[in-house]
Amino acid sequence: MKLERYEHAKPADADERRKIKPVICYPVDSLVPPDLDAYRAAREGWEKLSETLVPPREARCFDVPAGCFFRIVGVEGPQVGDLNLWAADDIGERFFSGKTRALHGTHLSTGDRLWSCLPYLRPIATITEDTLDWYGFDAWGGSVHDVIGTRCDPYTHRLLAGDDYHHCCHSNLTRALADRLGRTRESVEPVIHDVLNVFMCTGFTRDTGQYFMKASPVRPGDFIEFLAEIDLIGALSACPGGDCGSEHSSDTAACHPLLVEVYRPVAPPRGWTSPQPNAYDRSHGP
Ligand SMILES: [Zn+2]
């Protein structure tokens, strides 16, 4: 039995406590912001290195050298993508969705950076353009490109629905990385991680705090673009939820492919250098 949400009586000063103003956990004023003008200027005359079409309900890997750009493009119809990123020379260094959320907020857009896990904690990609930035936050608190979800997975599906579905993003990403590295699915599954939910429109309900999704506003031609700050292997899953307006973890929703384009600039952005891993000495004190 679930307990009533409010089991305990309010203290006398409840209202005063609620009125205390919040403070931002991680002010990022001390971080040097990316020089977006320089990043964008580097696109002039760039050369397309590769195109990867991610089929619906599948994932594909792609490689992006440091200082190159990659774009995830909506094609054919509204479709959400689940993105994983690893350092190309060490897949133990991977995107850290939780700390990225703590630093930049629940949803990412232009100028935000994607940070890697501990003990590396460095920006591994920077968002250089987002054609859905107009969306902002809607009346439900929903927005686009979240780092609050995890990825749809067959374990949660088994838990809640009682049967097996093999094309959840977690499984798609596992198969794609296994193929890219020539390793077994079992051996790569532990490095599949919480995603950037590209194009997905999500939030938390104001009354119960539950994670919600709604139909993505993405249209064919919309894209989100990144600069790779280090050599990256990426994997993108075209989620079985399609535009995630109804359900996921099934073959019910209409699904579409997603396109990943990789571009090499004539020269890296002016003044840009690939960031080093975090300088903390890892001694953890005496
Ligand atoms: Zn998914």
Boltz pocket constraint, residues with backbone or C-beta under 6 A from the ligand:
constraints:
  - pocket:
      binder: B
      contacts: [[A, 82], [A, 151], [A, 152], [A, 168], [A, 169], [A, 170], [A, 239], [A, 240], [A, 241], [A, 248]]
      max_distance: 6.0
